[in-house]
């Protein structure tokens, strides 16, 4: 009589998955905390503190050297920094107007579109169609704008962030190819912080001098940037791109959970269904070998 064997996952195999889940959760908790700062610092003021914190952390870790870097590479880094600045400003501006879970879900359209762009495989067209259906359901076929359940400007800001996320993925690969380790990223985030700082100062004013608000903004930067970077860096040493992509695909669901628990944001049934469809499309694209939706760094 044949015997059966129970196969259990070893701690070594489950540890990277756990690290990614903690990293994704950290990002969404940071976003929820950032939203609480909006009444005091505004979206741009919060972004300024967040990017400044991220820049300080990365500069300390990477210690980039500008001397000897070719001019065209510096121009590429500057463009990368501009995309980071616009991505963060537009995403936080969307959070002022629409729920966290909805904003993150719409933002996923950027990397997903990039993953299937130009593909001639039928299954990639399937994922794109599924994601498009999710957007239609999420917005109620446009009725969400007319009945007031979704702010059109908030959705527009989220779509801008989605486009910037796609640009971030492309530029991240190009900058990483010409500058070693995290040096290019550290320089780009520094550029982004410098670009956002004047807007943040104009919006937040003297509030940026309050130690308690600066501490909260720094916590946002750590939760949304430093902690996830470290965890993902360790986890990706033993995770496949497909597994990483699938794990990242649950981020909208975790964003909705963080919004519900920390911000008391409730989503309608169509919004939840739309999120599920987009998560499924992203996971399917990752499993089929499309590039994973790399996490925005800030």
Secondary structure, DSSP 8 states (H G I E B T S, - for coil): ----------HHHHHHHHHHHHHHHHHHHHHHHHHHHHHHHHHHHHHHHHHHHHHHHHHHHH----TT--HHHHHHHHHHHHHHHHHHHHHHHHHTTS-HHHHHHHHHHHHHHHHHTT---HHHHHHHHHHHHHHHHHTGGGHHHHTTSS-HHHHHHHHHHHHHHHHHHHHHHHHHHHS-TTHHHHHHHHHHHHHHHHHHHHHHGGGGG-HHHHHHHHHHHIIIIIHHHHHHHHHTTS--HHHHHHHHTTHHHHHHHHHHHHH-----HHHHHHHHHHHHHHHHHHHTT---------
